[in-house]
């Protein structure tokens, strides 16, 4: 069994009660498609999520904006059955002028250009086996800010390649600290370098080698 994270590996091993059957190879990120682009902060925040599953905790993504100054805006790209609920929440939170849901999934070939229109990517999901879209945003040079749970610490080093916090209040404080202290560029460059370590060409080579090893053991 191949799993994208050590967090997931531990869960699988507890189910199987064996350790030798699980290998960790992250899902590869196409760093050639998701190209890095230097930018100055434009206070625009992005989230790309399905809106039909509460595990992504879109409520917290929206509510986080109350902790940030009015110059910050949030666009949420996604489709799903809870869109009316989230739009009502935006109104109730007094965020109609700053938060917008774009009722659409981004086509893969368009994602790079979309990412380059923003400076920050938010993930408040309650569970992630890896967080591929988050890492694609990081590859493009966005500051990734995420709630710390499940596998997040395996792919984000807090205040070095991105931002991790236990709740949205602390996450907003860290965002402001990064942008106000002038370390934004250092973090996003380090984030890009960390994603290059799991470039899809490298992970494919690992998977092919694993399959060869298994074949040779027959």
Buried (B, 14 or more C-beta within 10 A) or exposed (E): EBBBBBBBBEBBBEEEEEEEEBBBBBBBBBBEBBBBBEBEBEBBBBBBBBBEBEEBBBBBBBBBBBBBEEEBBBBBBBBBEBBEBBBEBBEEBEBEEBBBBBEEBBEEEEBBEBBBEBBBBBBBBEEBBBBBBBBBBBBBBBBBBBBBBBBBBBBBBBBEBBBBBEEBEBBBBBBBEBBEEEBBBBBBBBBBEBBEEBBBEBBEEBBEEEEEEEEEEE
